[in-house]
Amino acid sequence: MGEESTDAVRDRLALALDVDDIVAGLRLARNLRPWFGVAKVGLELYSAAGPDVMGPLVELGYDVFVDLKLHDIPNQVGRASRVLGALGASYITMHAAGGIDMLRAGVGGLAEGAGNAGLSVPVALAVTVLTSDGGAPPHIVPKRVQLAMEAGCGGVVCAAADVREVSQYAPAMAKVVPGIRADGADAHDQASPATPAEALDAGADLLVIGRAVTAAPDPAAAAADLMASLGERASR
């Protein structure tokens, strides 16, 4: 796989740093940087390290994805988003179940915070349905995508199975897919897992990959195998 192809694949892979220690998280990020262009900081690592984890990840060359799934009254989400917008993140999640006023407050807060800090505005990602929720009714995803569009979000987080439907409603929005697993691997707590190739073929823009790599006996080898498989797919 050529350098340009490698870079293109790497920019579409987000490493989920689901650990409770900043040292362990940064070690993973450093060791796996050749295969990932985005680092995802979720509730666990953010609770352990707070915003201090952001700077080192940016220095390593990552786009940082802060996955807090903000869901509160509009005033609180707007204020929190203003703080998060000034940290240098590239993506911030908020839950679409909070409604259009909450999403709008979050989008506005991100823009205000980034503007005050002289930074690029993070992409607001609306979470449609948690991928651990296998019982959501079919109408929920399109309804929440519509809310996200009207609120000015730049993308959505959805299961691979929903990407094509999301694309019909919102072709310009970024589609972020968690729950990525190698073919035949343990689904863990994901109700809607997908292989990397399945998600990309459906139209996903960014794949979130965690335990499939980080819990492997040799995470670097697992990441290299993943990259090689996607490179082969791209060259066909």
Secondary structure as the mmCIF struct_conf table of DSSP 4:
data_model
#
loop_
_struct_conf.conf_type_id
_struct_conf.id
_struct_conf.beg_label_comp_id
_struct_conf.beg_label_asym_id
_struct_conf.beg_label_seq_id
_struct_conf.end_label_comp_id
_struct_conf.end_label_asym_id
_struct_conf.end_label_seq_id
HELX_RH_AL_P HELX_RH_AL_P1 GLU A 3 ARG A 10
TURN_TY1_P TURN_TY1_P1 ASP A 11 ARG A 12
STRN STRN1 LEU A 13 ALA A 16
BEND BEND1 ASP A 20 ASP A 20
HELX_RH_AL_P HELX_RH_AL_P2 ILE A 22 LEU A 32
HELX_RH_3T_P HELX_RH_3T_P1 ARG A 33 TRP A 35
BEND BEND2 GLY A 37 GLY A 37
STRN STRN2 VAL A 38 VAL A 41
HELX_RH_AL_P HELX_RH_AL_P3 LEU A 43 ALA A 49
HELX_RH_3T_P HELX_RH_3T_P2 GLY A 50 VAL A 53
HELX_RH_AL_P HELX_RH_AL_P4 MET A 54 GLU A 59
TURN_TY1_P TURN_TY1_P2 LEU A 60 GLY A 61
HELX_LH_PP_P HELX_LH_PP_P1 TYR A 62 TYR A 62
STRN STRN3 ASP A 63 LEU A 70
BEND BEND3 ASP A 72 ASP A 72
HELX_RH_AL_P HELX_RH_AL_P5 PRO A 74 GLY A 85
TURN_TY1_P TURN_TY1_P3 ALA A 86 GLY A 88
BEND BEND4 SER A 90 SER A 90
STRN STRN4 TYR A 91 HIS A 95
HELX_RH_3T_P HELX_RH_3T_P3 ALA A 96 GLY A 98
HELX_RH_AL_P HELX_RH_AL_P6 ILE A 100 ALA A 117
TURN_TY1_P TURN_TY1_P4 GLY A 118 GLY A 118
HELX_LH_PP_P HELX_LH_PP_P2 SER A 120 PRO A 122
STRN STRN5 VAL A 123 VAL A 127
BEND BEND5 VAL A 129 VAL A 129
TURN_TY1_P TURN_TY1_P5 THR A 131 SER A 132
TURN_TY1_P TURN_TY1_P6 GLY A 134 GLY A 135
TURN_TY1_P TURN_TY1_P7 PRO A 138 HIS A 139
HELX_RH_AL_P HELX_RH_AL_P7 ILE A 140 ALA A 151
TURN_TY1_P TURN_TY1_P8 GLY A 152 GLY A 152
BEND BEND6 GLY A 154 GLY A 154
STRN STRN6 GLY A 155 VAL A 157
HELX_RH_3T_P HELX_RH_3T_P4 ALA A 160 ASP A 162
HELX_RH_AL_P HELX_RH_AL_P8 VAL A 163 TYR A 169
TURN_TY1_P TURN_TY1_P9 PRO A 171 ALA A 172
BEND BEND7 MET A 173 MET A 173
STRN STRN7 ALA A 174 VAL A 177
STRN STRN8 ILE A 180 ILE A 180
TURN_TY1_P TURN_TY1_P10 ASP A 183 GLY A 184
TURN_TY1_P TURN_TY1_P11 HIS A 188 ASP A 189
BEND BEND8 ALA A 191 SER A 192
STRN STRN9 ALA A 194 ALA A 194
HELX_RH_AL_P HELX_RH_AL_P9 PRO A 196 ALA A 202
TURN_TY1_P TURN_TY1_P12 GLY A 203 GLY A 203
BEND BEND9 ASP A 205 ASP A 205
STRN STRN10 LEU A 206 ILE A 209
HELX_RH_AL_P HELX_RH_AL_P10 ARG A 211 THR A 214
TURN_TY1_P TURN_TY1_P13 ALA A 215 ALA A 215
BEND BEND10 ALA A 216 ASP A 218
HELX_RH_AL_P HELX_RH_AL_P11 PRO A 219 SER A 235
#
